[in-house]
Amino acid sequence: MPDTILRLALPSPLRRLFDYRAPAGVPRSALQPGMRLRVPFGRREMIGVLIEVVEHSEVPLDKLKPALELLDRRTPLPPALFKLCLWTAQYYQHSLGDTLSWALPVLLRQGEPAEARQERFWHAAPGADLNDPRLARAPRQREALRTLAQHPHGVAHSLLSKLLLNKDSLDLLLEKGLVQVEVRRSAPLVRHGGWLAQPELPLNAEQRAAFTAIQSGMYDFGAYLLYGVTGSGKTEVYLQLIHQCLEAGKQALVLIPEINLGPQTLERFARRFNARIALLHSGVNDRERLDAWLAARDGEADIVIGTRSALFTPLKNPGLIIIDEEHDASYKQQEGLRYHARDLALVRARQENLPIVLGSATPSLESLHNAHAGRYALLKLNQRAGGAQPPRFLRLDVKSLPLDSGISGPLQQAIGQTLAAGQQVLVFLNRRGFAPTLLCHDCGWISQCQRCDARMTLHQRSGELRCHHCGHAERPPRQCPDCAKVDLRPVGAGTERAEERLNILFPNFPVLRIDRDTTARKGTMDKLFSTITRGEPCILVGTQMLAKGHHFPRVTLVAILDADGGLYSADFRASERMAQLIVQVAGRAGRAEEPGKVIIQSHLADHPLLVQLTEQGYPAFAEQALSERRGAGLPPFAHLALLRAEAHKPGQAEGFLDEACSYAEQLQQELRLPAIELLGPVPAPMERRAGRHRAQLLLQSSSRVPLHKLLAAWLPILEAMPGGRAVRWSLDIDPIDLF
């Protein structure tokens, strides 16, 4: 009889499978790809995923260890998701075991059962009597028994406190045989009535055309780029498409870029639909995530809303995928498995034959290029919903103007007038903290991070200097470490400083700061938004968190304190990001009846990019940027892979990359691959970060196929290189950040 040998993917960076014998007593028929097994690995145990069952192994049979335990009766990963993981590992040149680990919720990686939670239910025992003599002197127990008697189906253990039931009293009743405990699965939520909890809004002509185009392709793969100006009602189109999806008995997956958009999106969807909605992002705990994941897999969640990792949520009856703010950089995972959720969502939609909608007011140049090439259907919404007017742009040259914590006189005046008219103001500054630099006025000393090539940011409220790159924090010095003078001054402005100054300038109006420092605690963002939505005049100060998809009907003035950052960056994507950010922030203004105004402070107010963006809009900027990229042979007209390396000693990372580069050149000749440019190795733009010296090697090709052919042959060589053990290296396919 042939041997049963299991090939497993283990959560490790090694790009290979591991062979084991089947666990004792487990028949071959019970083993399916995608199932989890507990296996010995060195001195510890790991959870592996079965890839295939074979009859032969390169390792002698007597050397193969048996797997310890089969954890699943059925595969937790449906075939479609298993197939997506195989594709992902291959495309991103990543270990399959690690890829599967990213796709599974944490508790499944740790070996928890892939079954909906079993819960204890408390019942009054048959024949239990409130007048039982044993309760004569136990009023609390009698009261608990009375409450249970009112719930013939039992009370879930997790709801005891809501019914004021005391666990000690129940335990004593259990000892007396007056109550019983039953372990069973919580019943899935049952829907009542039709899908709509509130009526749909009427669509204007453009929205109707977009909706009809997507609806007509609802049962096949099709990619649709919904290119709608801010406030044009993209969300209403999403909602009406989801309604169609639900009516067809299918599930919808909605990806959003930021965790902070989750509650707002959830509320809007919950108000519209009588549907079971699962929310998946890093803010939910491991148990909640697993419950939502299983509910989606078993068809008990109708709509799944989540950030990038929610892409790997299994759906029993998938019908529609929506990627909101598709241009957003946070869809790209920047460590471990460096996947792009938008790009993978397109692959998933094609594999599962679903329509996918990419929505944005500022689409990425890659998506616009795909639309121009006919790979996506381009659907435009040029009108703001409800007849709201687009905001008016004003470029304010601040070269010769005195700045008070980054705020010019004309801007102060405009803020005052807006507040006096009973409206709200949004002040945008993409820098957290009080000041980006602490400077000695006597000798010029600057607060540098000892572990990075970066300056420390002063956070005055917490009384510390903090590096935003490695997280190192320390108390600010009382005197200059170089010259011992005490004239240390904060230079530049961050959101904390702008907030402090605006509080002094406008003492009669609340100033609400929204950045990562103020919204770290759970529920803070909801409180801030409830204050904003009351509509009373106030000033919002914040970073790019404020730019993403929020609806602030009473904001009529948007002030961008410093628009110059993206105008002289070394990164070829900086101007695209800056244009997107300006348009997105500007889009928060004048979304209701009141017209909006956007004031952009700049030392380069006549820069061609700013002039074009404010006078002709994002479409004109995007067309010119695409033609420049075509001329320079940059993405989306080229394909990139970035090999990064870092080491504790200077020169080590470059040494490893030099050797890697030689092997790549050799392979290119051996495999007779067309032109693939190898650029570098060069030091990373921030050469030292968190105490490590960093360098990188960029591979660029006009065609994807030869590039991936080279990478597939090159990676096993890199893994075997002795120099690779002294450095930490990673490969980033389609990098969006060359930092």
C-alpha positions in Angstrom: 0.0 0.0 0.0 1.5 3.4 -0.9 2.6 5.7 1.9 0.6 8.8 2.8 3.0 11.7 2.8 1.8 15.2 3.6 3.4 18.3 2.1 2.8 21.2 4.4 3.3 25.0 4.2 4.7 26.2 7.6 4.6 29.9 8.7 8.3 30.6 8.0 10.1 32.8 5.5 11.5 29.7 3.8 10.1 29.3 0.3 9.6 25.5 0.5 7.2 22.9 1.7 7.9 20.4 4.5 7.1 16.6 4.4 5.4 14.7 7.2 3.7 11.4 7.7 0.0 11.4 8.3 -1.1 11.5 12.0 -1.8 8.1 13.6 -5.3 6.9 12.8 -6.2 9.5 10.2 -7.3 8.0 6.9 -6.1 9.5 3.6 -9.7 10.3 2.7 -10.0 12.7 5.6 -7.1 14.9 4.3 -7.9 17.8 2.0 -5.7 20.7 0.8 -6.2 23.8 3.0 -6.6 21.8 6.3 -4.5 22.7 9.3 -2.2 20.2 11.1 -0.2 20.5 14.3 3.3 19.3 13.6 6.7 19.0 15.4 9.3 21.5 14.1 12.7 21.4 15.8 12.0 21.7 19.5 8.6 23.4 19.1 5.3 22.7 17.5 3.8 24.6 14.6 0.5 24.9 12.8 0.9 24.0 9.1 -1.5 24.0 6.2 -1.8 20.9 3.9 -0.9 21.7 0.3 -1.0 18.2 -1.2 -0.9 14.5 -0.3 1.9 12.6 -2.2 3.3 9.0 -2.1 7.0 9.8 -2.3 9.4 12.1 -0.5 13.0 13.1 -1.1 13.5 12.5 2.6 13.8 8.7 3.7 10.5 7.5 5.2 12.1 6.6 8.5 13.4 10.1 8.9 10.0 11.7 8.4 8.1 12.7 11.5 4.4 12.1 11.8 2.1 15.1 12.1 0.7 15.3 15.7 -3.0 16.2 15.0 -5.4 17.0 12.2 -7.2 20.2 13.4 -10.0 20.4 10.8 -12.9 18.2 9.7 -13.3 20.4 6.7 -10.9 22.9 5.2 -11.3 26.4 6.8 -10.1 28.0 3.6 -12.6 27.7 0.7 -11.0 26.5 -2.6 -11.3 30.1 -4.1 -9.4 31.6 -1.2 -6.8 28.8 -1.2 -6.3 29.5 -4.9 -5.9 33.2 -4.3 -3.2 32.5 -1.6 -1.2 30.3 -4.0 -1.4 33.1 -6.7 -0.3 35.7 -4.1 2.7 33.7 -2.9 3.9 33.2 -6.4 3.3 36.7 -7.7 4.9 38.5 -4.6 7.7 35.9 -4.5 6.8 35.1 -0.9 6.8 32.0 1.3 3.5 30.1 0.8 3.4 29.2 4.5 3.8 32.9 5.5 1.2 33.9 2.9 -1.4 31.5 4.3 -0.6 32.7 7.8 -1.4 36.3 6.7 -4.7 35.1 5.2 -5.9 33.3 8.4 -7.1 35.0 11.5 -4.7 34.9 14.4 -6.7 32.3 16.4 -6.7 29.9 13.5 -2.9 30.3 13.1 -2.7 29.3 16.8 -4.8 26.1 16.3 -8.2 27.2 17.5 -11.2 25.3 16.0 -12.5 26.9 12.8 -16.0 26.6 14.0 -18.4 29.3 15.3 -18.1 29.9 19.0 -19.7 27.5 21.4 -21.3 29.3 24.3 -22.7 28.3 27.7 -26.5 28.8 28.2 -28.1 28.9 31.6 -31.6 27.4 32.0 -34.0 26.9 34.9 -34.1 23.1 35.5 -37.4 21.4 34.8 -39.6 21.4 37.8 -37.4 24.1 39.6 -39.6 25.9 42.1 -39.2 29.5 43.4 -40.7 28.3 46.7 -38.1 25.6 47.2 -37.2 25.7 50.9 -33.5 25.9 50.1 -34.1 29.4 48.7 -36.0 30.7 51.8 -32.9 32.5 53.1 -31.3 33.2 49.6 -33.2 36.1 48.0 -30.5 36.7 45.3 -30.6 33.0 44.2 -34.5 33.2 44.1 -34.3 36.4 42.0 -31.8 34.7 39.6 -34.0 31.7 39.2 -37.0 33.9 38.5 -35.1 35.8 35.8 -34.0 32.5 34.2 -37.6 31.2 34.3 -38.6 34.1 32.1 -36.1 33.0 29.4 -37.2 29.4 28.4 -34.5 29.3 25.6 -31.8 30.0 28.1 -29.5 33.0 28.8 -26.1 33.2 27.1 -23.2 33.4 29.6 -21.9 36.6 27.9 -25.3 38.3 28.6 -25.5 37.5 32.4 -24.4 41.0 33.5 -26.9 42.7 31.2 -29.7 40.8 33.1 -28.0 41.6 36.4 -27.4 37.8 37.0 -24.7 37.0 39.5 -22.4 34.1 38.6 -21.9 33.1 42.2 -25.7 32.8 42.7 -26.0 30.7 39.5 -23.2 28.4 40.7 -25.0 27.8 44.0 -28.3 27.1 42.1 -26.4 24.7 39.9 -25.1 22.8 43.0 -28.8 22.5 44.2 -29.9 21.2 40.8 -32.2 24.1 40.2 -30.5 25.3 37.1 -28.7 23.6 34.2 -25.9 24.7 31.8 -26.0 23.7 28.1 -23.1 24.3 25.7 -24.3 25.1 22.2 -23.6 27.4 19.3 -25.0 30.9 19.4 -27.8 31.0 16.9 -26.9 33.1 13.8 -28.7 36.4 13.6 -32.0 36.1 11.7 -33.0 38.9 9.3 -36.5 40.2 9.4 -38.4 42.0 6.6 -37.0 43.4 3.3 -33.3 44.5 2.8 -33.9 48.2 3.0 -34.3 49.9 6.4 -34.6 53.3 4.9 -35.5 54.4 1.3 -32.8 54.9 -1.3 -31.9 58.4 -2.5 -32.8 59.4 -6.0 -29.8 59.1 -8.4 -28.9 62.0 -10.7 -28.2 61.2 -14.4 -24.5 60.5 -14.0 -25.0 58.3 -10.9 -27.8 56.4 -12.7 -25.6 55.8 -15.8 -22.8 54.4 -13.6 -25.2 52.3 -11.6 -26.8 50.8 -14.7 -23.5 50.1 -16.4 -22.3 48.1 -13.3 -25.6 46.4 -12.6 -25.8 45.1 -16.2 -22.5 43.2 -15.6 -23.5 42.0 -12.1 -23.0 38.3 -12.8 -19.6 38.3 -14.5 -16.1 39.7 -13.9 -15.7 43.3 -14.8 -13.5 46.1 -13.4 -15.2 49.5 -13.1 -13.3 52.7 -12.2 -15.9 55.1 -10.6 -14.1 58.4 -11.0 -16.3 60.9 -9.1 -15.3 64.3 -7.8 -15.5 64.6 -4.0 -19.1 64.8 -2.8 -20.5 63.4 -6.1 -22.4 60.6 -4.3 -20.1 57.6 -5.0 -21.3 56.0 -1.7 -24.9 56.1 -2.8 -24.0 54.2 -6.0 -22.2 51.6 -3.8 -25.2 51.3 -1.6 -27.6 50.7 -4.4 -25.3 48.2 -6.1 -25.0 46.3 -2.7 -28.8 46.3 -2.5 -28.9 44.5 -5.9 -26.3 42.1 -4.7 -28.3 41.3 -1.5 -31.5 40.9 -3.5 -29.7 38.2 -5.6 -28.8 36.3 -2.4 -25.1 37.3 -2.6 -22.6 38.8 -0.2 -20.7 42.1 -0.7 -17.1 42.9 0.3 -16.2 46.6 0.9 -12.6 47.6 1.5 -11.9 51.0 3.1 -8.4 52.5 3.5 -8.5 53.6 7.2 -9.7 52.0 10.4 -11.2 55.4 11.3 -13.6 55.2 8.4 -14.9 51.9 9.7 -17.5 53.2 12.3 -18.8 55.9 10.0 -19.1 53.5 7.1 -20.7 50.9 9.3 -23.3 53.4 10.6 -24.2 54.4 7.1 -24.6 50.8 5.9 -26.5 49.8 9.1 -28.9 52.7 8.7 -29.7 51.7 5.1 -29.9 47.9 5.3 -31.6 45.2 7.3 -28.4 43.1 6.9 -25.9 41.3 8.9 -22.7 43.4 8.7 -19.2 42.2 9.7 -16.5 44.8 10.4 -12.9 43.6 10.1 -9.9 45.8 10.9 -6.9 45.9 13.3 -9.2 47.6 16.0 -11.3 44.4 16.5 -9.9 41.8 18.9 -8.8 38.3 17.8 -12.0 36.6 18.9 -14.3 39.2 17.2 -12.2 38.9 14.0 -12.5 35.1 13.9 -16.3 35.3 14.6 -16.7 37.8 11.7 -14.5 35.7 9.4 -16.5 32.5 10.1 -19.8 34.3 9.7 -18.7 35.5 6.3 -17.5 32.0 5.3 -20.7 30.4 6.4 -22.9 32.9 4.7 -24.1 34.5 8.0 -22.7 37.9 7.2 -24.3 39.7 4.2 -21.8 42.6 4.0 -18.2 42.6 5.0 -16.5 45.9 5.6 -12.8 46.1 6.4 -9.3 47.5 5.8 -6.7 45.7 3.5 -6.5 42.4 5.3 -10.3 41.9 5.0 -9.5 41.1 1.3 -8.7 37.5 2.6 -12.2 37.0 4.1 -13.9 33.9 2.7 -17.4 34.5 1.3 -19.9 31.7 0.9 -21.9 33.5 -1.9 -19.6 36.3 -3.2 -21.4 38.8 -5.4 -19.5 42.2 -5.4 -16.3 43.8 -4.4 -15.9 47.5 -3.8 -12.6 49.3 -3.1 -13.3 52.8 -1.8 -10.6 55.4 -2.2 -8.7 53.0 -4.4 -5.7 55.4 -4.8 -4.9 55.2 -1.1 -1.3 54.1 -0.2 -2.5 52.3 2.9 -3.9 49.4 0.7 -0.2 48.4 0.3 1.2 46.2 3.1 4.7 47.5 3.9 6.2 44.6 5.8 6.1 40.8 5.7 3.9 39.9 2.8 4.1 43.1 0.8 0.8 42.8 -1.1 -1.4 45.5 -2.6 -5.0 44.9 -1.5 -6.5 46.7 -4.5 -4.4 44.7 -7.0 -5.2 41.4 -5.3 -8.9 42.3 -5.1 -8.8 42.5 -8.9 -7.2 39.0 -9.1 -9.8 37.7 -6.7 -12.7 39.2 -8.6 -11.4 37.6 -11.9 -10.9 34.2 -10.2 -14.4 34.2 -8.7 -16.1 35.9 -11.7 -17.4 39.0 -9.8 -17.7 42.6 -10.7 -15.3 44.9 -8.8 -15.8 48.7 -8.4 -12.8 51.0 -7.7 -13.9 54.4 -6.5 -12.0 57.6 -6.1 -12.0 61.3 -6.7 -8.3 61.1 -7.4 -7.7 57.7 -9.0 -4.1 56.4 -9.0 -2.2 56.8 -12.3 -2.1 53.0 -12.6 -5.9 52.8 -12.5 -6.3 55.6 -15.0 -3.8 54.0 -17.3 -5.8 50.7 -17.1 -9.0 52.6 -17.9 -7.4 54.3 -20.9 -6.1 50.9 -22.1 -9.6 49.4 -21.9 -8.9 47.0 -19.0 -11.4 48.9 -16.7 -14.6 50.6 -17.7 -14.4 54.3 -16.8 -17.5 55.8 -15.2 -17.3 59.5 -14.4 -19.3 61.5 -11.8 -18.5 65.2 -12.5 -21.4 66.8 -10.5 -21.6 67.1 -6.8 -24.7 65.4 -5.3 -27.6 67.7 -4.3 -26.4 70.5 -6.5 -23.5 71.5 -4.2 -20.8 73.6 -5.9 -17.2 72.6 -6.2 -14.9 74.5 -3.8 -13.0 77.6 -4.9 -9.2 77.5 -4.7 -7.0 80.3 -3.5 -3.2 80.0 -3.6 -1.7 82.2 -0.9 2.0 83.1 -1.4 3.5 83.3 2.1 7.1 84.1 1.0 7.2 87.5 2.7 4.4 87.0 5.2 5.1 86.5 8.9 3.7 83.1 10.0 2.3 82.6 13.5 2.7 78.9 14.3 2.4 78.3 10.5 -0.7 80.5 10.2 -0.6 83.7 8.1 -2.5 86.9 8.8 -4.9 86.6 5.7 -5.7 83.0 6.7 -6.4 84.0 10.3 -8.8 86.6 9.0 -10.6 84.1 6.7 -10.9 81.6 9.6 -12.5 84.4 11.8 -15.0 85.3 9.1 -16.1 81.7 8.6 -16.6 81.1 12.3 -18.5 84.3 12.6 -20.8 83.1 9.9 -21.6 80.0 12.0 -19.7 77.6 9.9 -16.8 75.1 10.5 -13.1 75.3 9.4 -10.7 72.5 8.6 -7.0 73.2 9.0 -4.8 70.6 7.4 -1.2 70.0 8.3 0.4 66.6 7.6 2.8 66.8 10.6 2.0 65.4 14.0 3.5 66.9 17.2 4.3 70.4 18.3 7.3 71.2 16.1 9.3 69.0 13.7 12.6 70.3 15.1 14.1 71.6 18.4 17.0 74.0 17.7 19.6 75.8 19.8 19.4 79.5 18.9 23.0 80.0 20.0 25.0 77.3 18.3 22.6 75.7 15.8 22.3 72.3 17.5 19.3 70.3 16.2 17.6 67.4 18.0 18.6 64.4 15.9 17.5 60.8 16.5 20.5 58.7 17.6 19.2 55.7 15.8 18.0 57.3 12.5 19.1 59.9 10.0 16.1 62.0 11.1 15.2 64.8 13.4 13.2 64.3 16.6 9.8 65.8 16.7 8.8 67.8 19.8 5.5 66.6 21.4 4.9 69.3 24.0 1.8 67.8 25.6 3.5 64.6 26.5 6.8 66.4 27.2 9.0 64.4 24.9 11.1 64.3 21.8 9.9 61.5 19.5 11.2 59.9 16.4 8.4 59.2 14.0 10.5 56.6 12.1 11.7 54.3 14.9 9.5 55.3 17.8 12.4 56.3 20.1 11.3 58.9 22.7 13.2 60.9 25.3 12.8 64.0 27.5 13.8 67.3 25.8 17.1 68.6 27.2 16.9 71.7 29.6 20.0 73.1 28.0 21.9 72.6 24.7 23.9 69.4 24.8 26.7 71.1 22.7 27.0 74.6 24.1 25.1 74.3 27.4 23.0 77.4 26.6 19.3 77.3 27.5 17.9 79.1 24.4 16.3 76.0 22.8 13.5 76.9 20.4 10.8 74.7 18.6 11.1 75.3 14.9 8.3 74.7 12.4 4.7 73.8 13.2 2.9 70.5 13.8 -0.8 69.8 14.5 -0.2 70.2 18.3 1.3 73.7 17.9 -1.4 74.8 15.4 -4.1 73.6 17.8 -2.5 75.6 20.7 -2.2 78.8 18.6 -5.8 78.5 17.2 -7.1 78.1 20.8 -5.5 81.4 21.7 -6.6 83.2 18.5 -10.2 81.9 18.6 -10.9 81.3 22.3 -14.7 81.3 21.9 -14.7 78.3 19.5 -13.7 74.6 20.1 -10.5 73.4 18.4 -10.6 69.7 17.7 -7.3 68.0 16.8 -7.6 64.8 14.8 -4.3 62.8 14.3 -2.8 59.5 15.4 -1.9 61.0 18.9 -5.4 62.1 19.8 -7.4 59.2 18.3 -5.3 56.3 19.7 -7.9 55.5 22.4 -10.9 53.5 21.4 -14.0 55.6 20.9 -12.2 58.9 20.7 -12.8 59.3 17.0 -16.5 58.7 17.4 -16.7 61.4 20.1 -14.9 63.9 17.9 -17.2 63.1 15.0 -20.3 63.4 17.0 -19.2 66.9 18.1 -18.5 67.9 14.4 -21.8 66.5 13.1 -23.7 68.7 15.6 -22.8 71.5 13.2 -21.8 74.2 15.6 -18.9 76.4 14.5 -15.5 74.9 15.4 -12.0 74.4 14.0 -10.8 70.9 13.0 -7.0 70.5 12.9 -5.5 67.3 11.6 -3.4 65.2 9.4 -4.3 63.1 6.4 -6.7 61.2 8.6 -9.2 64.0 7.9 -8.7 63.8 4.1 -10.3 60.4 3.6 -13.9 60.0 2.8 -15.4 61.9 5.7 -18.6 63.9 5.2 -18.6 67.3 7.1 -21.6 69.2 5.8 -20.8 72.4 7.8 -17.2 72.8 6.8 -17.0 75.7 4.3 -13.3 76.7 4.6 -10.4 74.3 4.2 -6.9 75.7 5.0 -3.8 73.8 3.8 -0.9 75.2 5.9 2.0 73.8 3.9 1.6 72.5 0.4 5.3 72.5 -0.5 6.4 69.0 0.7 5.6 67.1 -2.5 7.1 69.7 -4.9 10.7 68.9 -4.3 10.8 65.3 -3.2 13.2 62.7 -4.7 10.3 60.1 -5.0 8.7 60.2 -8.5 5.3 59.5 -6.8 5.5 62.5 -4.5 3.7 64.9 -6.8 0.9 62.4 -7.4 0.4 61.9 -3.7 0.5 65.6 -3.0 -2.1 66.3 -5.7 -4.4 63.5 -4.4 -4.0 64.8 -0.8 -4.8 68.5 -1.8 -7.9 67.4 -3.8 -9.1 65.0 -1.1 -8.7 67.6 1.7 -10.3 70.3 -0.5 -13.2 67.9 -1.1 -14.3 68.2 2.6 -15.3 71.9 1.9 -18.8 73.0 0.8 -20.5 69.6 0.6 -24.0 71.0 1.5 -25.8 74.2 0.4 -23.0 76.6 1.5 -20.2 77.1 -1.1 -16.7 76.0 0.0 -13.3 77.8 -0.2 -9.8 76.2 -0.1 -6.8 78.4 0.9 -3.4 76.8 0.1 -0.4 78.4 1.8 2.8 77.9 -0.2 6.2 79.4 -0.6 5.9 78.2 -4.2 2.4 79.5 -5.1 3.3 79.9 -8.8 4.7 76.4 -9.1 3.3 74.9 -12.4 1.9 71.8 -10.6 0.0 73.9 -8.0 -1.3 76.3 -10.7 -2.5 73.4 -12.9 -4.1 71.5 -10.1 -6.0 74.5 -8.7 -7.1 76.0 -12.0 -7.6 72.9 -14.2 -8.3 70.2 -11.6 -7.0 66.7 -11.0 -7.8 65.3 -14.5 -5.4 67.7 -16.2 -2.7 67.0 -13.6 -3.2 63.2 -14.1 -3.0 63.4 -17.9 0.3 65.4 -17.8 1.8 63.2 -15.0 1.0 60.1 -17.2 2.7 61.5 -20.2 5.8 62.4 -18.1 5.8 58.9 -16.7 5.6 57.4 -20.2 8.5 59.6 -21.4 10.6 58.6 -18.4 9.7 54.9 -18.6 8.3 54.8 -15.0 5.2 52.9 -13.7 2.6 52.3 -14.9 4.7 52.0 -18.1 7.3 49.9 -16.3 7.4 47.2 -13.6 9.6 47.5 -10.5 11.0 45.2 -7.8 13.0 46.6 -4.9 15.5 44.5 -3.0 16.1 46.2 0.4 18.8 45.2 2.8 19.8 46.5 6.3 22.6 45.6 8.7 24.1 46.8 12.0 27.5 47.5 10.4 28.1 50.2 7.7 28.9 48.6 4.3 27.4 45.2 5.0 24.0 45.8 3.3 25.8 47.3 0.2 28.2 44.3 0.1 25.3 41.8 0.1 23.5 43.8 -2.6 26.6 44.0 -4.8 26.9 40.3 -4.8 23.2 39.9 -5.4 23.5 42.3 -8.3 26.3 40.2 -9.9 24.1 37.1 -9.7 21.2 38.9 -11.3 23.4 40.1 -14.2 24.7 36.5 -14.7 21.1 35.1 -14.7 20.0 37.7 -17.1 22.6 36.5 -19.6 22.0 32.7 -18.9 18.2 33.0 -19.3 18.6 35.5 -22.3 16.1 37.9 -20.8 15.3 41.2 -22.5 16.4 44.4 -21.0 16.0 44.5 -17.2 17.7 47.5 -15.7 19.5 47.0 -12.4 19.8 50.4 -10.6 22.1 50.4 -7.6 22.9 49.3 -5.1 22.6 52.7 -3.5 22.1 53.8 0.1 18.4 54.1 1.0 17.1 57.8 1.1 17.1 57.4 4.9 20.4 55.5 5.2 20.2 54.8 8.9 16.9 53.8 10.6 16.4 52.2 14.0 20.1 51.7 14.4 20.5 49.8 11.1 22.3 50.8 7.9 20.0 50.5 4.8 20.6 50.1 1.1 18.6 49.1 -1.9 18.7 47.6 -5.4 16.0 48.5 -7.9 15.0 46.2 -10.8 13.1 47.9 -13.6 11.6 46.3 -16.7 9.1 47.4 -19.4 7.6 43.9 -19.3 6.4 42.0 -16.2 7.1 38.4 -17.5 10.9 38.6 -17.9 11.2 40.4 -14.6 9.3 37.7 -12.7 11.2 35.0 -14.5 14.5 36.6 -13.3 13.2 37.0 -9.7 12.0 33.3 -9.5 15.5 32.1 -10.5 17.3 34.7 -8.3 15.6 34.3 -5.0 16.8 30.7 -4.2 20.4 32.0 -4.8 19.8 35.0 -2.5 18.5 32.6 0.2 21.7 30.5 -0.1 24.2 33.4 -0.1 26.4 33.3 3.1 26.3 37.2 3.2 22.5 37.0 3.5 22.8 35.7 7.1 24.5 38.9 8.3 21.8 41.2 6.9 18.0 41.5 7.0 16.7 41.6 3.4 13.3 41.7 1.7 11.9 41.9 -1.8 9.1 44.3 -2.6 7.2 43.6 -5.9 5.5 46.7 -7.3 6.8 49.0 -4.5 4.9 52.2 -4.1 7.6 53.6 -1.8 11.2 53.8 -2.6 12.2 55.0 0.9 
